[in-house]
Amino acid sequence: MKFQIKNGKLVCYGYCKPSEYSRTYHYRIEWKPGISPKVFPVDPHIEYDDDIHIYREGNLCLYYPKDFIYDAKSSHIYETIMPWTHEWFVFYELYQIKGKWLHPYVEHRKI
């Protein structure tokens, strides 16, 4: 991963290749103290879709906010956000094969 500080925000660039047959997914993590980290797919660009767990702003839905509140003192990006991001890409690939999001989730669509 590559890290930098931009305007008081930690910005990390990483990538994930879920299997030897997968494409490589590049992503960006943004974190500012007092705010939960957000992960954005960079390449390939992944469009918002109600069927996958991504927010309209383009960041990945990695956890249910009522079940997990990010606290930099007790949570670390490398122990939570990064592995959850890699897991998200595994389930994204399964979605592309099966046409259904297979990871357990809490419904959060805006109806």
Legacy VTK file of the C-alpha trace (Angstrom):
# vtk DataFile Version 3.0
C-alpha trace
ASCII
DATASET POLYDATA
POINTS 111 float
0.000 0.000 0.000
0.986 3.580 -0.535
0.079 6.180 2.065
-0.031 9.945 2.119
-1.567 12.760 4.113
-3.679 15.214 2.080
-5.425 18.133 3.760
-5.418 16.415 7.166
-6.757 13.162 5.697
-4.935 9.832 5.495
-5.209 8.461 1.968
-4.119 4.871 1.288
-3.919 3.179 -2.101
-4.067 -0.584 -2.293
-5.072 -3.442 -4.503
-6.651 -6.864 -4.252
-6.596 -9.909 -6.526
-9.109 -12.362 -5.025
-7.827 -15.373 -6.986
-5.328 -16.247 -9.680
-8.185 -15.976 -12.208
-9.421 -12.601 -10.945
-8.635 -9.179 -12.229
-6.757 -6.856 -9.897
-8.930 -4.330 -8.097
-7.340 -1.036 -7.079
-8.908 0.946 -4.265
-8.433 4.067 -2.148
-9.078 4.352 1.587
-9.729 7.818 3.004
-9.741 8.505 6.717
-9.976 11.716 8.671
-9.918 11.656 12.495
-13.431 11.562 13.931
-14.940 10.079 10.761
-15.170 6.429 9.704
-12.820 5.391 6.889
-14.318 5.170 3.415
-13.145 2.867 0.639
-13.557 3.749 -3.019
-12.893 1.358 -5.898
-10.501 3.094 -8.310
-9.924 0.575 -11.093
-12.144 -0.799 -12.347
-14.718 1.873 -11.626
-17.743 0.185 -10.039
-21.059 1.924 -10.567
-23.677 2.190 -7.841
-26.240 -0.591 -8.012
-28.955 -1.414 -5.456
-27.988 -5.091 -5.670
-24.378 -4.704 -4.522
-23.174 -3.197 -1.306
-21.913 0.158 -2.420
-23.204 3.581 -1.439
-24.432 6.151 -3.948
-21.313 8.237 -3.216
-19.239 5.347 -4.605
-17.747 4.016 -1.373
-18.054 0.360 -0.415
-20.514 -0.821 2.217
-18.228 -2.877 4.456
-20.184 -3.064 7.710
-23.484 -2.127 9.292
-22.907 1.213 11.059
-25.146 0.284 14.006
-22.989 -2.808 14.650
-19.564 -1.195 14.247
-18.378 2.318 14.969
-14.840 3.019 13.872
-12.626 4.286 16.694
-8.964 4.803 15.787
-7.937 4.086 19.392
-9.412 0.590 19.411
-9.753 -0.242 15.697
-7.024 -0.262 13.111
-7.537 0.129 9.385
-5.204 -2.809 8.715
-7.234 -5.108 11.021
-10.729 -4.085 9.943
-11.177 -1.940 6.848
-8.453 -3.551 4.697
-9.483 -7.205 5.179
-13.163 -6.264 4.842
-12.321 -4.492 1.577
-10.620 -7.597 0.205
-13.567 -9.727 1.294
-15.930 -7.259 -0.441
-14.118 -7.821 -3.745
-14.456 -11.605 -3.343
-18.217 -11.219 -2.918
-18.336 -8.731 -5.787
-16.823 -11.372 -8.064
-19.304 -13.951 -6.793
-22.085 -11.450 -7.520
-20.857 -11.141 -11.092
-21.024 -14.935 -11.464
-24.265 -15.644 -9.552
-26.169 -12.358 -10.029
-26.916 -12.195 -6.300
-25.048 -10.682 -3.355
-24.127 -13.778 -1.317
-22.574 -12.229 1.795
-24.967 -11.748 4.742
-26.120 -8.142 4.946
-28.600 -5.711 6.427
-30.860 -4.096 3.836
-29.984 -0.451 3.339
-31.548 0.484 0.029
-33.360 3.785 -0.090
-36.863 3.013 -1.270
LINES 1 112
111 0 1 2 3 4 5 6 7 8 9 10 11 12 13 14 15 16 17 18 19 20 21 22 23 24 25 26 27 28 29 30 31 32 33 34 35 36 37 38 39 40 41 42 43 44 45 46 47 48 49 50 51 52 53 54 55 56 57 58 59 60 61 62 63 64 65 66 67 68 69 70 71 72 73 74 75 76 77 78 79 80 81 82 83 84 85 86 87 88 89 90 91 92 93 94 95 96 97 98 99 100 101 102 103 104 105 106 107 108 109 110
